[in-house]
């Protein structure tokens, strides 16, 4: 999101409150430039209670666990598929293409912020 909004890399010591404050300011500026009915109404337009936030956190944790299982399954399928190609033919170019992509995919992390956004 920060890249799309053309933010520079924030300093390591910036607080989350300050970062989100700057993000909110930038989003307000961007939203002023879009047509009036460009955005739909928000799904939730009320303040959540502490109990609701707790429930949301539990749901996020459950979705995250399922995401991890699905991700590992898809990576395993990718591994098996690529290995089957390598067994049939010795395609070195496939190996050079596959390894960096696989490394990038396996290093991705999803956090609660991504799911709320």
C-alpha positions in Angstrom: 0.0 0.0 0.0 2.8 2.4 0.9 4.5 1.7 -2.5 1.3 2.4 -4.4 0.8 5.7 -2.5 4.5 6.6 -3.3 5.6 6.7 0.3 9.3 6.6 0.9 10.6 3.8 3.2 9.6 4.8 6.7 12.4 5.1 9.3 12.9 2.0 11.5 12.1 4.0 14.6 8.7 5.4 13.4 5.8 4.5 15.7 2.7 2.7 14.2 0.5 5.6 15.3 2.6 8.1 13.4 2.8 5.9 10.3 -0.9 5.3 10.2 -1.6 9.0 10.8 0.6 9.9 7.8 -1.1 7.1 5.8 -4.6 8.4 6.8 -3.6 11.9 5.6 -2.3 10.6 2.3 -5.4 8.5 1.8 -7.6 11.5 2.5 -5.7 13.5 -0.2 -6.1 10.7 -2.7 -9.8 10.2 -2.0 -10.4 13.9 -2.8 -9.3 13.2 -6.4 -11.6 10.3 -7.1 -15.1 10.6 -8.5 -18.0 11.0 -5.9 -19.5 7.5 -6.2 -16.2 5.7 -6.9 -16.1 3.9 -3.5 -18.9 1.8 -2.1 -20.2 2.1 1.4 -18.0 0.5 4.0 -19.1 -3.0 5.2 -18.8 -1.9 8.9 -19.5 1.7 9.8 -19.7 1.4 13.6 -17.0 1.3 16.3 -16.2 -2.3 17.4 -16.2 -3.2 21.0 -13.3 -4.9 22.7 -15.2 -8.2 22.6 -15.8 -7.8 18.9 -12.2 -7.0 18.3 -11.3 -10.1 20.2 -13.6 -12.2 18.1 -12.2 -10.6 15.0 -8.7 -11.6 16.2 -9.8 -15.2 16.8 -11.3 -15.3 13.3 -8.2 -13.9 11.8 -6.1 -16.5 13.7 -8.3 -19.3 12.3 -8.0 -18.0 8.8 -4.3 -17.6 9.1 -3.9 -21.2 10.2 -6.0 -22.3 7.2 -4.0 -20.1 4.9 -0.7 -21.7 6.2 -2.1 -25.2 5.5 -3.3 -24.2 2.0 0.0 -22.4 1.2 2.1 -25.4 2.3 -0.1 -27.7 0.2 0.2 -25.5 -2.9 4.0 -25.3 -2.4 4.2 -29.0 -2.1 2.2 -29.4 -5.3 4.5 -27.0 -7.0 7.5 -28.9 -5.8 6.1 -32.2 -7.0 5.2 -30.7 -10.4 8.6 -29.2 -11.0 10.3 -32.4 -9.8 8.3 -34.4 -12.3 9.5 -32.2 -15.1 13.1 -32.5 -13.9 12.9 -36.3 -13.8 11.6 -36.5 -17.3 14.0 -34.0 -18.8 17.0 -32.3 -17.5 15.8 -28.7 -17.9 18.4 -26.6 -16.1 16.6 -23.4 -17.2 13.5 -24.5 -15.3 15.6 -24.9 -12.2 17.1 -21.5 -12.5 13.7 -20.0 -13.0 11.9 -22.0 -10.3 14.3 -21.5 -7.4 14.1 -17.7 -7.0 10.3 -17.7 -7.4 10.0 -20.5 -4.8 12.3 -18.6 -2.4 10.2 -15.5 -2.8 6.9 -17.3 -2.3 8.1 -19.2 0.8 9.4 -16.0 2.4 6.0 -14.1 2.3 4.3 -13.4 5.6 0.6 -12.5 6.1 -0.4 -10.6 9.2 -3.7 -9.4 10.6 -3.2 -5.9 9.1 -3.3 -7.5 5.6 -6.5 -9.3 6.3 -8.3 -6.2 7.7 -7.2 -4.1 4.7 
